[in-house]
Structures are given as C-alpha cells and as structure tokens.
C-alpha cells in the first residue's frame, strides 16, 4: 500500500532579469546640476526683463547728451527691448528643456542621457560666447558700427554704455558657472556607475503561474 504526502506548493513565476538596486550618486548629482542650471537660466531671464526699464532710462539721457537723432533713438530703443525680451524668452525655454532632461536623467532614460550630452556641448559653446561678450562689455572694448552714420554710431555706443556696471560681471560669472556645470554633468553621466545605471534591464512583469511540480511520493 502506498501513501503519498502532499505539500503546499508556492506558485512559481518565470524569473526575469534583475534590475539595478538603486540610483547611483553620480546620476543624482547630474540631475541636480541640470536643475540648478535651469534655475540659473530663469534668474537670468528675470534680470533681462528687469533691466529693460533701467537701461532705457540711462540710454535716453546719454543719447540726448551725445546728440543722437530722435529717429535713431527710437530704433535703438526698439532694438534694446526686442533683444532683451528675446534673450529672456530663450533663457526660459532653455530652463524648461534642462528641467525635462533632469527628470529624464533621474528616471534613467537613455535618450535623455544622450540629449543631455548634446545640450551640454551646445551650452558650453553658448556660455563661452557669453564670457567673451561680458569681458568685452566690461572692458569697454566693444566695437560699435553705425554704418557710416555718426548719429547711429553715437547712439549705439550710448546704448552699450547704458548697461549697469554689474551687468558684465554678473553675466560673466553666470556664464562661467554654466560652463563648469555642463562639464560636470557630461563627466558624471560618462562614469562607469552611470553606464551601469543607464544600461540596466528592467525586471519583466510577473507571468502566469507555472504548473505546480508534484511532490515526491513515498511508498
């Protein structure tokens, strides 16, 4: 006479690849730097908007003292407003893009990582241009061309001189900080820990339970 013993059998799901346990510190730091760069762009955008009124007031006084033609003054004022507004808009758009990239990097999105490297390259290039422009503005070595019209030349020079003294220094420091931030982000995302994080395979969702394996029987 044989007697079989039955034992409870736990449902078995097909084993899937294991996901990486946690987010490495280098990825967290890269996402944080991107968020800080976005915040810096927003601050710069606000400064652009705040500068419109003060720069215009200084320009009007300087232009009158320099004997600039009123028609030329109007055109230069419009150029100033458009330039600062467009600059502020570009900074806001850049901040939104950087925040989106920071979120993608935080989530471990591979496409976001590649796009971040591209954004870092473009950001470094633009920031270097900002450093060069700030250095020229701060030293007063800005070359102003008036197309042969002395009134336009004097007006353009008056416009350049109307920016406050802190503008060049703040712009230069901001651009230098952006260069360092972009370089740090690109390096952090290229480290081995980041490579492992972004190349991880997510666990497969649980599948249907497999048939229970009958326990051994004893005679």
PERA-V22081 format. One record per helix or strand of 2 or more residues. SS is the DSSP state (A for helix, B for strand). FROM is the first residue (numbers start at 0). TO is the last residue. If there is no record, write none. Layout:
# PERA-V22081
SS	FROM	TO
SS	FROM	TO
This chain:
# PERA-V22081
A	24	64
A	69	106
A	109	138
A	149	160
A	164	187
A	191	197
